[in-house]
Amino acid sequence: MVFAARGMDVPTYKPLLGADLTEAAAWVNAQPDWSKLQVVGDFMRDRALRIIAAFPWAQARTRTAVEGSS
């Protein structure tokens, strides 16, 4: 499992079941019959933060169509 940003980096983030991906992976890895997950966090985080910062969060909350750049 690879993730670039942390949940707290996203303005509208609400943790699922009060856990982040690392905690969720630890829970999965504790299950005896399940395949193990390897977590690589903050992969390309600087780039992810720039993308998150550029996203029109206020417009997205209104569910208005968000125009992409051409």
N, C-alpha and C positions, 0 to 999 in steps of 0.2 A: 504494500500500500504506500503510495507516494502522495504527499500533499504539499502544496506550495505555501498557502496561507494558513493562518490559524483562524479558528472560528471567531475569536475576538477581534480579528482584523476586519470582519464584515460588519457594517453598521447595524444590520437587522438580524444578526446572529442570535439564535436561541438554541442552546445545547439540547440535543436529543437525549432524553433520560438523564440529564445532568452530567453527561460525560463528553469528553472530546474523542478524537479518533484514536489517540494513543491509549486512552483508557478502554475504549471499545475493543481495540485490538488485543489488549491484555486479557479482557474477558473472553474473547474468542479463543485465544491461545490457552486459556485455562480449561477449555472443553476437551475432554479426553479423546473423543472420536473425530474432531474437526481438524482440518488442515491448519497449520500454523501460518500466521501473518507476520511479515517483517515490515516494520514501519520506518519510513525514511521521511522525516519531517523537514520543513523549511526548504524543500527543493525549489530553487529559483524563487525564493521568497521576495527578493527585491523587485523582481519583475511582477510578481503577483500583487504586491502592494501598490505598484503604479497602476495596474489594471483596475484594481478595486477602487483606488482613489479617483480614477477617471469615470467610473460608472455613475450614471445619473440616478442615485438612490431615491431622491425626492420624487422624481418622475415615475420611477418604478413602483413606488408605494401607491401611486394613484391608479396603477394598472393601465396607464396610457401607453400607446405604442411608442417604443423607443427606436429612434432612427439610428441605423448604423452609419459609420463613416464610409464614404465611397472613395 
